[in-house]
Amino acid sequence: MKARDIMTSNPEVVTMDEPISVAARMMRELSIGAVPVVEDRSAMHLVGILTDRDLAVRHIAEGHTEDCPVRHAMTKRGDGEDFYTVRPEDTVEYAMNLMSEHQVRRTPVVGDGDRRLVGIIALADVAREVGSRDPAEVVKLLEAISEPATDRTPVPTG
């Protein structure tokens, strides 16, 4: 099975310059724990991801205002807490290994070379699609993701 077979296609996105309150409301209304961040909606070039944890640790805990741009709280490449991506043709097993190794609950799916966002795989997608045929693998993934981190380095703020 390939990543494209279980991903949520065309996920909702925000841009780096939108107010964080827009992203937070989107997450609440869609009942999602993360929203991909793109440069602009026409190109869908992925530049980061904003998670509920980012909101808590990088936004609320730092005392930012609701009009603060998403760019100040999102996880982006090279900030010490990189986001990890897969390609549509990667196997589901590869995506699960990546999620397990890096303890992430979701991973964006991008086109080859162009970083164009085409979907997202969440733990719920894996549970729904893999769980019926191999529940032990889903349990293993959940345990790996939930393992307490040994590195307690403070999260950088923007």
N, C-alpha and C positions, 0 to 999 in steps of 0.2 A: 504494500500500500504506500502511496506517495503523499507528501504533505498536502498537495492540491486536493486530495480526496477527503481530508478532514478539516481543512482550514475554513474559516469564515471569510468568504470573498467580499471584497469591497467594503472593508470596515469603515465606520465613522472615524473621522480624523479631525484634528485641530492644527492650526498653524502656530509657529513659534511666537508670533506677535499678538495672538488673541489673548484676551484676559483669562487668567486662570479660572475665574468664576464660570466662564462659558464651558470650559473643559469639565469642571466639577459638576455642573448641572447636567451635562451630557452623560457623564458617568452614572449619576443618580438616576436619570430618566431611562437609560438603557440597561441599568443594573449590570454595569461592567466595572472591572477593577483597573482597567488601563485603556488609554487611548493613544494611538500612534500620532506622532507629530511630523508634519510634512512642511516643506518650504512653501509650497502653494498647492491648492487643490487640483489645478490643471495638470501639473507634472507628476504629482504624488511622490516626489522624491523624499524618501524617509530620512529624517534627521535626528529623530529621537523617539522616546516613548514617555508618557506621563502615567505613573501608576498612583494608586491610592496611597501607597507608602511615600512616594515623592511628595504628594500633597501634605501629608502629615509631617514628614521630617524636614523637607526643604522649604515648605511654604508656611504652614501654620506655626510650626515650632520656631521659625525664624521671624515671625511677626510681620510677614508681608501682607499687603492689602489685597483686596479682591480684584483690583484692576491690574495687578502685577502681571506682566506677560508670562506665558507658558514657558518661555525659554529659561527663566530663572529657576524653575523647579524640575524641569524634565531631565530624564536620564539621556545622556548623549554619548557618543563615542569619545573615548579618551578622558572621561571625567572620573575614572576610578571605579565606576560602576557601569561599565559598558552594557549596552543592550545587544542581544545576540539574535541573528537572523538565520533563516533557512530559505532555500529556493523551492519552488513548486515541485520540482522533480526529485528533491531529496526524499529519502524514505522516512516514514513515520518513526521508525526505530532511531534514525539519526536525530530527528527532532526531539524525541523523548530523551535520548542520551545527552543532547545539548542542554535541555531544560534541567535534567538531573544534575549534570556536572556543574552548572552555573546557578543552580537553585532559583530558577525563574518559573513563574506560573504561566507565562505566555511568551510567545516568540513571533515577531512579525515575519511574514513571508514576502520576499522581494524577488523581482525579476533579475535574471542574470546580468551582472555588470552595471545595470543602470540604476540600481537601488530604488526602483519604482515599486511602491507598496502594492501588492496584489491581494493580500489576505493576512490573517493572524490565526495562530493556533493557541488556544487556551487549554489549561488543564481539563476543563469541562469537555472540550472537543475530544481530547484523548480518551477521557473516561467514557464518553458516549460511543465513540467509534471503536475503541480497542477493548473496552471493558467487557463487552458481551462475549468476546472470544478468548480474552486473556486477562481476566481480572487481576491475577497476581502481578502482572506487569504494571498495571495502573497503581496498585498498592505500593509496589516498589518505587515507582516514580514519585508518588505522594510522600513517601517516607524520606526519599532523598531530598526533595524540595524543602521539606519541613525540618530537616536536620539543623540544629542550631549552628550558626556560623562560628568558627573559631577566631576569626579576625574581627575584633571589635573596633576597628579604626573608625573614627567619626566620619560621617558623610560630608563631603565638601558642599559648601553652599555657594549659590550664585549671587 
